[in-house]
């Protein structure tokens, strides 16, 4: 397993957790908005392992108090922030796929999972660049599933709702915001493991006839 992330501390920690659980993982410091970084990464991984079976496009910046980018309407979003948010959330998935898909075509199999957001399937106000980037990920999933199914490549998408990660923990401390996050039918925020299990299913042979799926993991929030 390759952990590709710009944050060396959290990336290395993830690799160590995988190793401690009995797996194998190597951390590569990577900027997913850099084509040169992605090209180099994919070449090194292919040379070392010979194949790339699963790509999980999980890198992203979110709608949270910790974001250094302005989360607002298009009228209030600086162009620089707009470009940065789309550069990571959408261009990152595009660039990773651009260099991994040829490997999967050659090996006649592959599995790509894009991690989008609830914002990608319903209108969530106050984070227009983020919402646009996640909606783009949903659309990219569908067209890639249509394009590459003939090569035995499956492409699916997970759309998490509010998940209890450091990204949103600060805003969960604000009662009026927390109330909105808990407004779905299950009445709570999700846990990271609940997204991970969805990804594991889509990556597994049990999902061998599943492609082009847009899977909400949001406690039913997108239904109300």
C-alpha positions in Angstrom: 0.0 0.0 0.0 1.2 3.5 -0.9 0.2 6.5 1.3 0.6 9.6 -0.9 0.0 12.8 1.1 1.6 16.3 1.4 1.5 16.2 5.2 4.5 14.2 6.3 3.3 13.7 9.9 -0.1 12.3 9.2 1.0 10.4 6.1 3.7 8.6 8.0 1.3 8.0 10.9 -1.1 6.3 8.5 1.6 4.1 7.1 2.7 3.1 10.6 -0.9 2.2 11.6 -1.2 0.0 8.5 2.0 -1.7 9.3 1.1 -2.2 13.0 -2.2 -3.9 11.9 -0.2 -6.4 9.9 -0.2 -4.8 6.4 2.5 -3.1 4.4 2.6 0.6 3.7 5.1 3.1 2.4 4.6 6.9 2.7 5.4 9.2 -0.2 5.2 12.9 0.3 3.1 14.1 -2.6 1.3 17.2 -3.8 -1.7 16.0 -5.7 -2.1 19.3 -7.5 1.4 18.9 -9.0 1.5 17.0 -12.3 5.3 16.4 -11.9 4.8 15.0 -8.4 2.1 12.6 -9.6 4.1 11.5 -12.7 7.1 10.7 -10.5 5.0 8.9 -7.9 3.3 6.6 -10.4 6.6 5.7 -12.1 8.2 4.8 -8.8 5.3 2.8 -7.6 5.0 0.9 -10.8 8.7 0.2 -10.9 8.7 -1.1 -7.3 5.4 -3.1 -7.3 4.8 -3.9 -11.0 1.1 -3.1 -10.9 -1.4 -0.7 -9.5 -4.7 -2.5 -8.6 -6.6 0.1 -6.6 -6.5 3.9 -6.6 -8.3 5.7 -3.8 -8.5 9.5 -4.6 -9.0 10.6 -1.0 -6.9 13.8 -0.8 -8.8 17.0 -0.3 -9.4 20.2 1.6 -12.7 20.6 3.4 -15.4 22.9 4.6 -14.1 23.5 8.1 -12.9 26.0 10.6 -9.3 24.8 9.9 -9.4 25.6 6.2 -7.0 28.3 5.2 -9.2 29.0 2.2 -12.4 31.1 2.2 -15.5 28.9 2.3 -18.3 31.2 1.0 -20.5 32.0 -1.9 -19.0 32.6 -5.4 -19.4 36.4 -4.8 -17.1 36.2 -1.7 -14.6 33.6 -2.9 -11.3 34.9 -4.1 -10.1 33.5 -7.4 -6.9 32.3 -5.8 -8.9 30.2 -3.2 -11.3 28.9 -5.9 -8.3 27.7 -8.0 -6.6 26.2 -5.0 -9.6 24.3 -3.8 -10.4 22.9 -7.2 -6.7 22.2 -7.8 -6.6 19.8 -4.8 -10.1 18.3 -4.7 -10.8 17.9 -8.4 -7.5 18.3 -10.3 -5.9 15.9 -7.8 -8.3 13.1 -8.8 -7.8 14.0 -12.4 -4.0 13.9 -12.3 -3.8 10.7 -10.3 -6.2 9.0 -12.7 -4.5 10.4 -15.7 -1.3 8.6 -14.8 -2.7 5.5 -13.2 -5.4 4.6 -15.8 -2.8 3.7 -18.5 -1.2 1.3 -16.1 -4.6 -0.3 -15.4 -5.4 -0.5 -19.1 -2.1 -2.3 -19.8 -2.8 -4.8 -17.0 -6.4 -5.2 -18.1 -7.9 -4.5 -14.7 -8.2 -1.8 -12.1 -10.3 -0.2 -9.5 -10.6 3.6 -8.8 -12.6 5.1 -5.9 -13.1 8.8 -5.7 -13.9 10.3 -2.3 -16.3 13.3 -2.9 -18.8 14.7 -0.5 -22.5 15.1 0.3 -21.9 18.6 -1.2 -21.4 16.9 -4.5 -24.9 15.6 -4.7 -27.0 18.3 -3.0 -26.8 22.0 -2.7 -25.0 23.0 0.5 -24.7 26.7 0.8 -21.7 28.7 2.0 -18.9 26.7 0.4 -19.3 27.1 -3.3 -15.8 26.3 -4.5 -15.7 23.2 -2.3 -19.2 22.1 -3.5 -18.2 22.7 -7.2 -15.0 20.6 -6.7 -17.0 17.7 -5.1 -19.7 17.9 -7.8 -16.9 17.7 -10.4 -15.6 14.5 -8.7 -19.1 12.9 -8.9 -19.4 13.8 -12.7 -15.8 12.6 -13.3 -16.6 9.3 -11.7 -19.6 8.7 -14.0 -17.7 9.5 -17.2 -14.6 7.5 -16.3 -16.8 4.5 -15.5 -18.3 4.8 -18.9 -15.0 5.3 -20.6 -12.9 2.6 -19.0 -15.3 -0.3 -18.2 -14.2 -1.9 -21.5 -10.8 -2.3 -20.0 -12.1 -4.0 -16.9 -11.6 -0.9 -14.8 -14.3 0.0 -12.3 -14.7 3.6 -11.1 -17.0 4.5 -8.1 -17.5 7.4 -5.8 -18.2 7.8 -2.1 -20.0 10.9 -0.8 -19.5 11.2 2.9 -21.6 13.5 5.0 -20.3 15.0 8.3 -17.5 12.7 9.5 -15.9 13.0 12.9 -12.4 13.9 11.8 -10.0 16.7 12.8 -11.3 18.6 9.8 -14.7 19.3 11.3 -14.1 18.8 15.1 -13.8 22.5 15.7 -17.1 23.4 14.0 -18.8 20.6 15.9 -18.0 22.5 19.0 -20.4 25.3 17.9 -23.9 24.1 19.0 -25.9 25.7 16.1 -23.5 24.2 13.5 -23.5 20.8 15.3 -27.3 20.8 15.2 -27.2 21.1 11.4 -24.7 18.2 11.1 -26.9 16.0 13.2 -30.1 16.8 11.2 -30.1 13.6 9.1 -32.3 10.5 9.8 -29.6 8.8 12.0 -29.2 12.0 14.1 -25.4 11.9 14.4 -22.2 12.5 12.6 -20.4 9.6 11.0 -17.1 7.9 12.1 -14.1 7.5 9.8 -14.4 3.7 9.9 -17.8 4.0 8.3 -16.3 5.6 5.2 -13.4 3.2 5.3 -15.7 0.1 5.2 -17.5 1.6 2.1 -14.2 2.0 0.4 -13.1 -1.5 1.3 -16.4 -2.9 -0.2 -15.9 -1.0 -3.5 -12.3 -2.1 -3.7 -13.1 -5.7 -3.1 -14.2 -8.5 -5.5 -17.6 -8.5 -3.8 -18.2 -5.3 -5.7 -17.0 -6.8 -9.0 -20.2 -5.8 -10.9 -20.4 -2.3 -9.4 -19.2 0.7 -11.4 -20.4 4.3 -11.8 -21.9 4.1 -8.3 -22.3 7.4 -6.4 -22.6 6.1 -2.8 -23.7 8.5 0.0 -22.3 7.6 3.4 -24.1 10.4 5.2 -26.6 9.0 7.7 -29.4 9.6 5.3 -28.9 13.4 5.2 -29.2 13.5 1.4 -32.7 12.0 1.6 -34.3 14.8 3.6 
